[in-house]
Amino acid sequence: MGKVRQILLARRPEGMPVPEDFQLAEAEMPEPGDGEFVVAMRVGSVDPAIRGFLDDRPSYIEPVALGAPINGMSLGEVVRSNNPDYPVGTFVRAFATWQDHYILSNESWGLEKVHQQAGTELYHYMGALGPVGLTAWVGLFAVGEAKAGETVVVSAAAGATGSTVGQIAKAKGCKVIGLVGSPEKAEVIRELGFDAAIDYRATPDIAAEIAKAAPEGVDVYFDNVGGEMLEAILPLMRLHGRVAVCGMIGQYNDADHPYGVKTLWQLVVNRIRMEGFITYDYPHVLEQAQAELDQWVAEGKLRPLANLRDGFENLPAAFIDLMSGRTIGKTLVCI
């Protein structure tokens, strides 16, 4: 049956990941058991959360073992099947591993069929029309309960999730302020329709800049960064504001020294609700979320941003670029 290519964890990263932390290897082609099917990776997703899986510490999944394939979301095509619900030729996405062929079953985490629409590139179903879009929708509406007329602030706003959050918040009638790390990224989100773009690297007082853009206060903060940015924004939240905690990329490369947020008392002062979430904890809303995302793309209200690479072997390099903060939009590797 041939060989499978894999990206293995060669050693645990210390700080920023480097190429030597990963190893390209081969293994025997897997054989599907009862109810299982073999998927050929077509699009590999590169996400900041993967960085947490590489450390030997508890997360919402078990750490990747040394010498094991990296975990991550993947979109692929069924090429062998012992499951009548997933015949050969079906496109699926799921939480899988960095292998160019892997086995899934009905119990695989995040497993969904992908129904590609005419005129839409397949890779978008791993971005704004896939896990990225679903994460943005769940965090903004199911957790953050954002409503028309409210003010939404999103950090890492030129990234995959942040750029989607801002656009779908605008589609729902919210005022949106994006926080980014360069003039180029600020220009990108302005073109996407954000009401304000703040380059946090260019200002000594991020709270003052946000207050200028939102003098009425902040109703919803979609947090991708944590740390000092969360600390600055909490005092700006309105009464009964909501903070949806999607990630804390600000400490992923230095998880041994987490930043101590000093403004948590504001949760009591303004009765703020702050909640972390995982997209697939909300299966009951995903059908609605997918339908709205598809509609917004069709109407031109949501423009997916994709940072594309080609070649399975380039997954580690794409991941390293993502963690360096150099990328704009969703980083994907097409196989």
N, C-alpha and C positions, 0 to 999 in steps of 0.2 A: 504493500500500500504506500510505500514511500516514506519520506521524512517530514517532520514538522519543524519549522523554525520557531525559536523561542527567544525572548529577552529575559534573562535571569538577573536576580539581585546578586551581584558578585561580592559586594561589601556594603555595609550600612553607611550612608552619606554622613559626613560631618559638616554641618552647615549647608551651603549651596551644593546640590548634586553636581558631579563631574562625570565624564565619560567612563572613567575607571570603575565607577560604582555598578556598571552594567556589563553583561556579557551576552553576546549573540551565540546561540547554541542550536543543536539539532536533537530531536527525539523521534521515536517511532510514531507513525500515524496512529491516533487513538481509534479504538474499536467501540462503537456505540453498543450499550446494553439495552435491555428492554425499556422502552419508553424514552430512550435517548436519541440524540441526533448530532451529527458532526456539522459544524459551521465553519466555513471559510471566511476569515476576516476580510472585509472590504474597506472598512473605515475604522481606524483606531482613534479613540478619544484620549486627549492629554489634558488632565485636570489637576489643579493645585492639591486636591484632597489626596492624591496619590503619594505626595510627599510624606503625609502622616503615616501611611501604611508601611513606609520603608524603615521607620524607627522601631526599635524593640520596646514598645510601650503600648498600653491599651488604647484602642480607638473603637469606632463603631464596627470595625471588622478586625479579625486577627491580623497581626503584623505579617508581612511577607517574610517567609523563612529564607535564610541565606541559601543560595543555589536554586531557589524556586522561581517560577515565572512571576513577573509583576502583575498585580491585579489592576483592572481598569474597565471602563465601559467600552463596548465594542459593537459595531454593526456588521453583520455578515450574512452570507447566503447558505442555506442548508444544502449540503452536498451528499449526505447519506443520512437516512432516517429510519428509525424503528418506532416512530411516533406518528400516527395518522393525522394528528392535528398540525404537524409541521412537516409537510411533504417536501421533497427535493425541489429547490427553486424558491422556497419561501425566504423572504428577508426578515431578519429578526435583530433586535438589539437587546443587550443584557449586560450585567456585570460579569465579566469573564476574565481572561488572562491575556497577557501579551504573547500570544501564539498565533501563527497564521492559520491554524486549524485548532478547534477546541470543541469539547463536548458540552451540550446543554440538555436540560430536561425541563419538565413542567415546574419543577421546584427551583429553578435557577432564579436568582435575585434580579428583579427589574426586567424580567423577560416580557417583551412585547413584540408583536408582529409589526412590520413597517409596510405601509401601503404608499408607495411612491406616487405622487401626483404628476401628471404630464407637465413637462416644462420645469420641474424642480429637481435640482441635482441631489443625488442620493446622500451626499455628505451632510446636507442641511438637516437630515433626520438624526444626526448625532449632535447637532447644534441647536439653533433657535427653534427647529421643529422636532427636537428630540429632548434628551435629558436636560440640556441647558434651558430650553424654553419652559419645560415642565417645572424645573427648579425655580426659575424666575416667577412663574405663575403661582406656584404653591406658596413660596415665601411672601410674595407681595399681597396675594388675595386671601389665601386660606389662613396664613399665619399673621401677616400684617394687616389684613382686613382693610386695605386701601380703598377709598371711595372717591368718586368724582368731587373735585373742589379741594381735596386735601393736598398737603405739601409732602412730597417724598424726597428723601435724600438717599443716594446710593453711592457706596464707595467702590473702588476699582471699576469705575463706570465705563471704561473703554474695553474692559475684558468681556469674556464670553457672556457670563451671567449678567453683569452690570449693564452692559449695553442693551441687553434684552429687557431687563427690568425697566430701564428708563423709557424705552419705546412703548411697552405695553401699559405702563402707568399713564403715559400721554394718551394712548388710545382709549383709556378709561376716563379721561378728563382730569387727571391730576397735574399739579405743578411739580416739575422734576428738576432737582439740583444734582449734578454729578461731580464726584471728586475723582481727580486723575493725577498722574504723576509727571506730565510733560505738556508743553504747549501743543505738540502734535496731537496728543490724545484729547486735549480740550477741544481742538478744532473738529476732531472726528465726532464727538458727541454733540457738539452744536449742530453739525450737519444732520444728525439723527433727530433733531428736534428738541433736545433738552433746553429747558428755560434758562439754565445757568450752568457754567462749567468752571470749576475751581481747581487750579493746579496747586496742590498742597505743598509741592516743593518750592513754589515761588512766593509763598507767604509765610511770615513768621507767626501768624495768628490765624489758624484755620477756623477757629470758632467765630472770630470777628467777621471773616469773609462769608461764612455760612449765614450768620445773623443779618448781614447786609442783603443777601439774596433772599432770605426768608424772615423778614422782620416780624411776621405773625407767628413764628415758631414752626417746628417740624412735627408732623403727625405720624409719619412712618419713616424709620431708618432701616434700610436694607443693608446689613453689615456683611461685607466680604473680607474685612481687614482686621478688625479688633484693635487692641492696644490703644495707642495715643489718640487715634481717630475716634474710637468709641468714647473715650474719656472726654474729648472735646465736644461731642455731639449731645451727650446725655443732658447737660444743663439747658440745651436749646429745645428739648422736646416739650410739646404742649401737654396739657392735662389729659391723661388717659392715652398718651402716645404709645406706639407699638414699635418694638425693635425686633426684626426678623434676623436671626443670626445664621447666615448661610455658611460662613467660613471665617477663618482668622489667618489669612495669608501673611499678615505682618509678622507672625511668629513661627510659621511652618519651618523655616530654615534654622531656627534657634529655639526649639521647643523646650530645651532645658532651662531657659531663662525667660519665662513668660512675663509680659508687662503687667504690672499691678495697676488696674484702673482705679483712680481715686475718686471718681464722681458717682459711684453706684448708689449713694444716698438719694440721688435724684429719682431713682425708681420709686422711693417712698414719697418724696416731695410731690411729684406729679403723677403718682399712681401709674407708672409706666409698666407695661407688660413686655418682657424681654424673653424670647423663646428661640432656642435652637431647633432645627428641623432637618429631617432627611426626606427627600421627595417621596420616596416609596412608602412612607408612613401614611400617605394620603391617597390610597388607591381609589377612593370613592369620588375624587374630583378630577382624576387624570383624563377621563374621556371628555369632560367639559373643557379642560385646559387645552387638550390637543385640538379640539374643534375650534376654539377661539384663536389659537395660534395660527392654524391653517387659514382661517378667515382673515386675520390681520395681515398675513403675508400676501394673500390674494388681493387685498384692498390697498396694498402699498403702505400700510401703517407700521409694519414691522419689516425692517431690512436686515436680514441676517449678515453678520460679519464673520468671515472665516479666514483664518490664517493657515493655509494649506501646505503640507509637505507630501512628498511621494516616496514610497518605499518603506517596507516593514522595518528594515534595519535602522531607519531614521527616527523611530519612536523615542529613544533616549535623548537625542540631540534636540528634538522638538520639545521634550519635557524640560530640559535644562534651560532652553531659551524662555519658556513660559515662566519658570521659577525665578529667572533673572529680572522679570518685569519688562522685557523688551517687546512683548507681543501685543497686538491689538486684535480683539475679537476672539473667536473660538479657535483653538489650535487643534487641528485634525491631521491625521496621516492617512493618505489613501493608498491602498494596497493593490 
